[in-house]
Amino acid sequence: MSQLNFMMITASPDVAAFIEQHGVARIFMDQEVLGKAERQGHLDTHKAAHTLEQIAGVASVLKHAELMVRLNPLHVSTLSEVDAAIEHGAQRLMLPMFSSRDEVGQFLELVNGRVPITFLAETAASLVRLPDWLGLLTPGYDEVHIGLNDLSLSMGLSFLFEPMAARLLDPAAAVLNQAGVTWGVGGVARIGQGELPAETVLGEHVRLGSEWIILSRAFHSGAATSAALLETLDFPAEIEKLRQAETYWRGTDESMLLDNQRQLAECAYRLGNRGAA
């Protein structure tokens, strides 16, 4: 059974070099700005665009971790963005906020196999249409990540884990697993922290078959240096705690995983209702 892989957003070469030595398999950099502030302005999410110089700086220090860059949604300058990101060291690109097979096909044509792509399914339309566009991807090369922030917003929900609570991701997970396309979903905080426990979230990843998860801002507090990261938390120890929780869930049976899902749902709906009040 595949192990969960961790990715983390940072523009700091110092942080990137440190975390790749301590269990982070993918460095996530972000150039998406178009429409993002309007959608997520009230959320504590990453909104500042990383520059090409920052991308090159992080690329120059990486020895093991893959460097992924999220671009803007498809627009007139997408090809230029693709070319520039690759030229500055991007080893994988991410396409956000798409809705249709045509958009997936268009982005694949622009990238033209130069690097693998992660398609960020974060709209209700992209999730509903997953069986229609998934066949365009190359299993083992391209991937899918389900983005809970914008997905919940597109559904008019108050808490990002409500789609997971309602088991709306179960059909998508089954389709992705059957197709052999590697995928992930959402992010995770530290074990023992957060109103929705990280260990509960990890159990749902194991049940669904997810292979990628983002270490959220709640996990690393946006540390800009490795020294700050170590002052904020014992990073290696916190990664080990996530691994221990994952190992626990992989040793349980389906009934325990379903019981965990029910606990996740109860907590997520409580937090969602509080946010809607």
C-alpha positions in Angstrom: 0.0 0.0 0.0 1.4 3.4 -0.9 2.6 5.8 1.8 1.2 9.3 2.0 3.5 11.9 0.5 3.9 15.4 2.0 4.2 18.7 0.2 4.6 22.2 1.6 4.4 25.7 0.2 7.6 27.8 0.7 9.6 30.4 -1.3 12.6 30.1 1.0 15.6 28.1 -0.3 16.7 27.7 3.3 13.3 26.1 4.3 13.1 24.0 1.1 16.6 22.6 1.6 15.7 21.8 5.3 12.3 20.2 4.8 13.3 18.0 1.9 15.8 16.3 4.3 13.0 15.7 6.8 10.2 13.9 4.8 8.8 16.5 2.4 8.7 15.0 -1.1 7.4 18.0 -3.0 8.0 21.8 -2.7 4.9 23.7 -3.7 5.3 27.2 -5.2 2.4 29.4 -6.2 2.0 31.9 -9.0 -1.8 31.9 -8.9 -3.3 35.4 -8.4 -6.1 35.7 -11.0 -9.4 35.7 -9.1 -7.9 34.2 -5.9 -8.3 37.2 -3.6 -12.0 37.5 -4.7 -12.6 33.9 -3.9 -10.5 33.4 -0.8 -10.0 36.9 0.6 -11.6 35.9 3.9 -9.6 32.7 4.3 -6.1 32.2 5.8 -4.7 30.7 2.6 -1.6 31.5 0.5 -2.3 34.5 -1.8 1.1 36.1 -2.6 2.5 35.2 -6.0 6.0 33.7 -6.0 8.3 35.3 -8.5 10.3 33.5 -11.2 13.5 34.5 -9.3 12.1 32.8 -6.1 11.3 29.7 -8.1 14.8 29.6 -9.5 16.3 30.1 -6.1 14.4 27.2 -4.6 15.1 25.0 -7.6 18.9 25.6 -7.2 19.0 24.0 -3.7 16.8 21.0 -4.2 18.4 17.6 -4.3 15.5 15.1 -3.8 12.2 16.9 -3.6 10.2 17.7 -6.7 9.4 21.4 -7.4 5.8 22.0 -8.4 4.5 25.5 -9.4 0.8 26.4 -9.5 0.0 28.7 -12.4 -3.0 30.9 -12.9 -6.2 29.4 -14.4 -6.1 29.2 -18.2 -5.9 32.7 -19.8 -4.3 34.4 -22.8 -0.8 34.3 -21.3 -0.8 30.7 -20.0 1.8 29.5 -22.5 4.2 32.3 -21.5 3.6 31.3 -17.8 4.2 27.6 -18.6 7.4 28.4 -20.5 8.8 30.7 -17.8 8.1 28.4 -14.9 9.8 25.5 -16.7 12.8 27.6 -17.7 13.2 28.7 -14.0 13.2 25.2 -12.6 9.6 23.9 -12.3 9.6 20.1 -12.4 5.8 19.9 -12.3 3.0 22.3 -13.0 -0.4 22.6 -11.4 -3.5 23.9 -13.1 -6.2 25.4 -10.8 -9.8 26.4 -11.3 -10.7 24.4 -14.4 -14.1 23.0 -15.1 -14.0 21.0 -18.3 -12.4 18.4 -20.5 -11.5 21.1 -23.0 -9.5 23.1 -20.5 -7.6 19.9 -19.4 -6.8 19.1 -23.0 -5.8 22.7 -23.8 -3.4 22.8 -20.9 -1.9 19.4 -21.8 -1.3 20.7 -25.3 0.5 23.8 -24.0 2.7 21.9 -21.7 3.3 19.3 -24.4 4.8 16.6 -22.1 7.7 18.8 -20.9 6.9 18.2 -17.2 4.1 16.3 -15.4 0.9 18.1 -14.4 -1.2 18.1 -11.3 -4.8 19.1 -12.1 -6.3 20.8 -9.1 -9.9 19.7 -9.0 -11.4 22.5 -6.9 -14.7 23.3 -8.5 -17.9 21.3 -8.3 -17.9 21.1 -12.1 -14.4 19.6 -12.3 -15.3 17.0 -9.7 -18.6 16.0 -11.3 -16.9 15.8 -14.7 -13.8 13.9 -13.5 -14.7 10.7 -15.4 -15.0 12.8 -18.6 -11.5 14.4 -18.4 -9.5 11.9 -16.4 -8.8 9.7 -19.5 -6.7 12.6 -21.0 -4.1 12.2 -18.2 -1.1 9.8 -18.3 -1.2 7.6 -15.2 2.1 7.5 -13.4 3.0 10.9 -14.8 0.1 13.3 -14.4 -1.8 13.6 -11.1 -4.9 15.1 -9.5 -5.3 17.0 -6.3 -8.7 17.8 -4.9 -8.7 21.3 -3.4 -11.1 21.6 -0.5 -11.0 25.4 0.0 -12.5 26.4 -3.3 -14.5 23.2 -3.6 -16.4 24.0 -0.4 -16.8 27.7 -1.5 -18.2 26.6 -4.8 -20.8 24.6 -3.0 -21.7 27.4 -0.6 -20.3 25.6 2.4 -18.8 27.2 5.5 -16.1 24.7 6.4 -13.7 23.1 3.9 -14.0 19.6 5.1 -17.8 19.4 4.6 -17.5 17.8 1.2 -15.3 15.1 2.8 -17.8 14.8 5.6 -20.6 14.1 3.2 -18.5 11.4 1.4 -18.7 13.4 -1.8 -15.1 12.4 -2.6 -15.8 8.7 -2.4 -16.9 8.4 -6.1 -13.9 10.5 -7.3 -11.6 8.4 -5.2 -12.9 5.2 -6.7 -12.6 6.5 -10.2 -9.0 7.7 -9.6 -7.9 4.5 -7.9 -9.4 2.4 -10.7 -7.6 4.5 -13.3 -4.3 4.2 -11.5 -3.9 8.0 -11.3 -2.0 9.2 -8.3 -4.0 11.8 -6.3 -4.2 13.7 -3.1 -6.6 16.0 -1.3 -6.4 19.0 1.0 -4.0 19.7 3.8 -3.2 18.7 7.4 -2.2 20.4 10.6 -0.1 19.0 13.4 -1.2 16.0 15.4 -3.1 17.1 18.4 -3.9 20.5 17.0 -6.9 22.0 15.2 -10.6 21.8 15.8 -10.7 18.9 13.3 -7.9 16.6 14.6 -5.1 15.8 12.1 -5.2 12.2 13.0 -8.9 12.0 12.0 -8.0 13.6 8.6 -5.2 11.1 8.0 -7.6 8.2 8.7 -9.8 9.5 5.9 -6.9 9.7 3.5 -6.1 6.1 4.2 -9.7 5.0 3.7 -10.0 6.9 0.4 -6.6 5.9 -1.0 -5.1 9.4 -1.2 -1.3 9.6 -1.7 -0.6 13.3 -1.3 -1.4 15.9 1.4 -0.2 19.5 2.0 1.4 20.5 5.2 -0.9 23.5 5.9 -0.1 26.9 7.4 -1.5 25.5 10.6 1.3 23.0 10.5 4.3 25.2 9.9 2.9 28.7 10.7 4.4 30.2 7.6 8.0 30.0 8.8 10.4 31.8 6.4 13.6 30.3 7.6 14.7 26.9 8.9 15.6 28.6 12.2 12.1 30.0 12.5 10.7 26.6 11.6 12.6 25.0 14.4 11.6 27.7 16.9 8.0 27.2 16.0 8.0 23.4 16.1 10.2 20.4 16.1 9.7 19.7 12.4 11.2 16.2 12.2 9.3 15.1 15.3 6.0 16.4 13.9 6.5 14.6 10.7 7.2 11.4 12.6 3.9 11.9 14.5 2.0 12.1 11.2 3.7 8.9 10.1 2.8 7.2 13.3 -0.8 8.2 12.9 -0.8 7.0 9.3 0.7 3.7 10.3 -2.0 3.2 12.9 -4.7 3.7 10.4 -3.1 1.4 7.9 -3.2 -1.3 10.5 -6.9 -1.0 11.2 -9.9 -2.5 9.3 -12.6 -1.0 7.2 -15.1 -0.7 10.1 -12.7 1.4 12.1 -12.0 3.6 9.1 -15.7 4.1 8.6 -16.1 5.0 12.2 -13.4 7.6 11.9 -15.2 9.0 8.8 -18.4 9.4 10.9 -16.4 11.2 13.6 -14.9 13.5 10.9 -18.4 14.2 9.6 -19.8 15.0 13.0 -16.9 17.5 13.7 -16.9 19.0 10.2 -20.7 19.6 10.3 -20.5 21.2 13.7 -17.8 23.6 12.6 -19.7 24.2 9.3 -22.9 25.1 11.1 -21.0 27.4 13.5 -19.5 29.2 10.5 -22.9 29.5 8.9 -24.5 31.0 12.0 
